[in-house]
Amino acid sequence: MADLDRRYAQGTTVGRTEAGVVDQGLRAYMLRVYNYMASGVAITGVVAYLIYAMSVEQTAAGLQLTAFGSFMFASAFKWVVIFAPLAMVFFISARINSMSLGAAQIAFWIFAALMGASISSIFIVYASASIAQMFFITAAAFGALSLWGYTTSRDLSGWGSFLFMGLIGIILASLVNLFIGSTALQFAVSVIGVLVFAGLTAYDTQQIKEMYYVGDDGTVAGRKAVMGALRLYLDFINLFMLLLQLFGDRR
């Protein structure tokens, strides 16, 4: 009986030790995801502001586009700027499993820089104070939603199909609205988009958490962290842009 008690106690200790290792590994993995995401957001912000600063000049009549600004925002090249981040997302998603960890990191940061170029016009359209306000509101909302997705015991996998359909609808409607310029459609897209990306933030966080496997080597775990960061980055940026469209003060 005493031997049985010792074996049971030993098994319990081993189980607790393994659970502790998994828990510590999971926390480190999620912290890595959030660090990558934060670095991507920072790169996007810096690139967006630098391009804006090079694209406009203050005159007596107000802000005027420079030659560089006309090339970025008023020429056919603007379509390259708009669609380059989307192309980069497809590239990373298709090649992530064959990339080294260093290449995956660099690809993610290049994508973040391209996204900065793509959204740099917000500094022309919206007041700087409004951009800052929407950024902090987005950060607070994103943090709360992601924390809930990480800690909830509720299975959110059933949300996947609904959210994916909503995302496809938003993308198609946004592409159409690039050409027709309907304010009513833009408002509808923004409202629905906020709901979809709020849901995706919680859903993606739970999915990223479940992607963690204690047996992954450094390269595999690193690739997973980069892809997780990419998903959360897209949720954050899209949520920010949609809130800005809804509540931002235009110049």
C-alpha positions as a printed NumPy array, in Angstrom:
array([[  0.   ,   0.   ,   0.   ],
       [  2.855,   2.364,   0.845],
       [  4.534,   1.526,  -2.493],
       [  1.298,   2.335,  -4.296],
       [  1.059,   5.676,  -2.48 ],
       [  4.653,   6.532,  -3.426],
       [  4.067,   5.649,  -7.085],
       [  0.875,   7.699,  -7.131],
       [  2.634,  10.678,  -5.532],
       [  5.517,  10.376,  -7.984],
       [  3.12 ,  10.222, -10.964],
       [  1.232,  13.234,  -9.677],
       [  4.475,  15.209,  -9.314],
       [  5.585,  14.298, -12.841],
       [  2.182,  15.275, -14.217],
       [  2.317,  18.611, -12.463],
       [  5.859,  19.198, -13.675],
       [  4.895,  18.471, -17.281],
       [  1.852,  20.743, -17.01 ],
       [  4.088,  23.474, -15.626],
       [  6.517,  23.106, -18.505],
       [  3.677,  23.279, -21.044],
       [  2.182,  26.294, -19.299],
       [  5.502,  28.159, -19.22 ],
       [  6.179,  27.205, -22.833],
       [  2.729,  28.388, -23.885],
       [  3.201,  31.734, -22.144],
       [  6.582,  32.198, -23.833],
       [  5.09 ,  31.247, -27.203],
       [  2.166,  33.667, -26.87 ],
       [  4.502,  36.432, -25.682],
       [  6.58 ,  35.833, -28.795],
       [  3.461,  36.124, -30.955],
       [  2.477,  39.421, -29.351],
       [  6.032,  40.778, -29.605],
       [  6.164,  40.027, -33.331],
       [  2.755,  41.611, -33.785],
       [  3.752,  44.729, -31.827],
       [  6.936,  45.103, -33.87 ],
       [  4.876,  44.859, -37.053],
       [  2.447,  47.542, -35.871],
       [  5.383,  49.792, -34.936],
       [  7.004,  49.359, -38.352],
       [  3.686,  50.099, -40.054],
       [  3.233,  53.299, -38.077],
       [  6.761,  54.566, -38.719],
       [  6.642,  53.814, -42.461],
       [  3.172,  55.339, -42.813],
       [  4.225,  58.582, -41.149],
       [  7.514,  58.84 , -43.068],
       [  5.747,  58.395, -46.402],
       [  3.17 ,  60.985, -45.384],
       [  5.938,  63.429, -44.385],
       [  7.615,  62.993, -47.765],
       [  4.326,  63.232, -49.667],
       [  2.954,  66.589, -48.515],
       [  4.185,  70.111, -47.96 ],
       [  2.545,  73.008, -46.17 ],
       [  1.68 ,  75.977, -48.382],
       [ -0.43 ,  79.095, -47.959],
       [ -3.315,  77.198, -49.536],
       [ -2.896,  74.259, -47.158],
       [ -1.369,  70.818, -47.624],
       [ -0.144,  70.085, -51.151],
       [  1.215,  66.852, -52.589],
       [  4.892,  66.771, -53.457],
       [  6.129,  65.01 , -56.585],
       [  6.671,  61.902, -54.464],
       [  3.157,  62.248, -53.02 ],
       [  1.624,  62.555, -56.477],
       [  3.452,  59.394, -57.509],
       [  2.269,  57.504, -54.397],
       [ -1.332,  58.693, -54.25 ],
       [ -2.338,  60.222, -57.587],
       [ -0.769,  57.948, -60.188],
       [ -1.431,  54.404, -61.337],
       [  1.256,  53.294, -58.863],
       [ -1.272,  53.775, -56.049],
       [ -2.857,  50.452, -57.058],
       [  0.474,  48.721, -56.51 ],
       [  0.678,  50.345, -53.08 ],
       [ -2.883,  49.255, -52.242],
       [ -2.567,  45.621, -53.32 ],
       [  1.092,  44.893, -52.429],
       [  0.295,  43.941, -48.791],
       [ -2.399,  41.502, -49.945],
       [  0.051,  39.854, -52.337],
       [  2.604,  39.612, -49.527],
       [  0.076,  37.901, -47.245],
       [ -0.57 ,  35.246, -49.896],
       [  3.177,  34.807, -50.401],
       [  3.898,  34.326, -46.695],
       [  0.96 ,  31.953, -46.23 ],
       [  2.043,  29.814, -49.188],
       [  5.767,  29.702, -48.365],
       [  5.885,  29.801, -44.557],
       [  6.54 ,  26.065, -44.156],
       [  9.549,  26.171, -46.49 ],
       [ 11.068,  29.352, -45.033],
       [ 13.76 ,  29.545, -42.42 ],
       [ 12.743,  31.346, -39.246],
       [ 14.868,  34.361, -40.203],
       [ 13.275,  34.559, -43.648],
       [  9.775,  34.315, -42.122],
       [ 10.556,  37.179, -39.74 ],
       [ 11.936,  39.358, -42.534],
       [  8.933,  38.588, -44.756],
       [  6.578,  39.599, -41.957],
       [  8.407,  42.888, -41.386],
       [  8.444,  43.622, -45.137],
       [  4.703,  43.03 , -45.153],
       [  4.288,  45.431, -42.212],
       [  6.282,  48.085, -44.085],
       [  4.159,  47.617, -47.224],
       [  1.048,  47.959, -45.099],
       [  2.451,  51.206, -43.736],
       [  2.82 ,  52.52 , -47.274],
       [ -0.701,  51.339, -48.113],
       [ -2.396,  53.166, -45.218],
       [ -0.14 ,  56.255, -45.121],
       [ -2.881,  58.386, -46.686],
       [ -4.769,  58.344, -43.367],
       [ -2.5  ,  61.188, -42.212],
       [ -3.768,  63.254, -45.137],
       [ -7.431,  62.359, -44.683],
       [ -7.782,  62.366, -40.879],
       [ -6.64 ,  64.708, -38.111],
       [ -3.579,  63.466, -36.212],
       [ -5.355,  63.684, -32.843],
       [ -8.198,  61.542, -34.201],
       [ -5.753,  58.929, -35.508],
       [ -4.057,  58.724, -32.114],
       [ -7.385,  58.47 , -30.312],
       [ -8.647,  55.665, -32.564],
       [ -5.333,  53.842, -32.194],
       [ -5.57 ,  53.752, -28.392],
       [ -9.251,  52.776, -28.515],
       [ -8.371,  49.961, -30.901],
       [ -5.486,  48.845, -28.681],
       [ -7.765,  48.696, -25.631],
       [-10.518,  46.817, -27.478],
       [ -8.047,  44.442, -29.108],
       [ -6.356,  43.712, -25.784],
       [ -9.654,  42.907, -24.074],
       [-10.902,  40.709, -26.922],
       [ -7.614,  38.836, -27.256],
       [ -7.399,  38.281, -23.492],
       [-10.912,  36.866, -23.519],
       [-10.065,  34.6  , -26.439],
       [ -6.987,  33.355, -24.564],
       [ -8.654,  32.726, -21.204],
       [-12.168,  31.587, -22.101],
       [-13.063,  27.935, -21.714],
       [-15.694,  28.31 , -24.425],
       [-14.863,  26.632, -27.744],
       [-14.871,  29.35 , -30.414],
       [-14.141,  27.036, -33.344],
       [-17.787,  27.204, -34.386],
       [-17.322,  30.885, -35.157],
       [-14.83 ,  30.131, -37.904],
       [-17.152,  29.57 , -40.867],
       [-19.372,  32.533, -40.014],
       [-16.426,  34.895, -39.549],
       [-14.739,  33.675, -42.741],
       [-17.897,  34.302, -44.768],
       [-18.179,  37.759, -43.24 ],
       [-14.535,  38.476, -44.083],
       [-14.98 ,  37.445, -47.715],
       [-18.063,  39.643, -47.965],
       [-16.178,  42.629, -46.528],
       [-13.263,  42.161, -48.946],
       [-15.543,  41.902, -51.983],
       [-17.65 ,  44.886, -50.932],
       [-14.51 ,  46.964, -50.251],
       [-13.066,  46.136, -53.671],
       [-16.327,  47.126, -55.357],
       [-16.462,  50.341, -53.371],
       [-12.974,  51.309, -54.562],
       [-14.566,  51.926, -57.949],
       [-18.065,  53.168, -57.086],
       [-17.231,  55.239, -53.994],
       [-20.566,  54.773, -52.194],
       [-20.635,  56.321, -48.718],
       [-23.595,  54.157, -47.698],
       [-21.764,  50.975, -48.704],
       [-18.63 ,  52.159, -46.944],
       [-20.599,  52.776, -43.74 ],
       [-22.187,  49.321, -43.909],
       [-18.813,  47.678, -44.558],
       [-17.262,  49.535, -41.623],
       [-20.004,  48.568, -39.158],
       [-20.074,  44.914, -40.193],
       [-16.281,  44.861, -40.404],
       [-15.866,  46.027, -36.803],
       [-18.074,  43.144, -35.633],
       [-16.268,  40.605, -37.808],
       [-12.759,  41.634, -36.762],
       [-13.768,  41.876, -33.113],
       [-14.878,  38.25 , -33.379],
       [-11.758,  37.283, -35.313],
       [ -9.514,  38.761, -32.632],
       [-10.921,  36.412, -29.987],
       [-11.21 ,  33.476, -32.405],
       [ -7.678,  33.821, -33.78 ],
       [ -6.189,  34.164, -30.302],
       [ -7.76 ,  30.875, -29.242],
       [ -6.662,  29.181, -32.479],
       [ -3.094,  30.46 , -32.08 ],
       [ -3.049,  29.2  , -28.496],
       [ -4.184,  25.763, -29.661],
       [ -1.468,  25.695, -32.344],
       [  1.151,  25.477, -29.618],
       [  2.77 ,  22.088, -29.175],
       [  5.397,  21.488, -26.53 ],
       [  7.308,  19.104, -28.813],
       [  7.914,  21.66 , -31.596],
       [ 11.525,  22.542, -32.314],
       [ 12.671,  26.17 , -32.396],
       [ 12.104,  26.657, -36.123],
       [  8.583,  25.212, -36.188],
       [  7.554,  27.11 , -33.069],
       [  9.031,  30.288, -34.545],
       [  7.113,  29.887, -37.802],
       [  3.907,  29.332, -35.851],
       [  4.604,  32.484, -33.846],
       [  5.139,  34.511, -37.042],
       [  1.909,  33.241, -38.587],
       [  0.057,  33.875, -35.354],
       [  1.442,  37.402, -35.255],
       [  0.359,  37.934, -38.857],
       [ -3.212,  36.905, -38.043],
       [ -3.457,  39.145, -34.99 ],
       [ -1.738,  42.008, -36.813],
       [ -4.363,  41.857, -39.574],
       [ -7.138,  41.826, -36.979],
       [ -5.666,  44.873, -35.236],
       [ -4.977,  46.943, -38.361],
       [ -8.356,  46.234, -39.91 ],
       [-10.168,  46.994, -36.658],
       [ -8.231,  50.265, -36.397],
       [ -8.97 ,  51.304, -39.983],
       [-12.675,  50.496, -39.682],
       [-13.05 ,  52.417, -36.411],
       [-11.191,  55.326, -37.972],
       [-13.568,  55.325, -40.935],
       [-16.555,  55.305, -38.597],
       [-15.462,  57.786, -35.941],
       [-12.364,  59.586, -37.254],
       [-12.38 ,  63.372, -37.704],
       [-11.553,  64.24 , -41.29 ],
       [ -9.361,  67.2  , -42.117]])
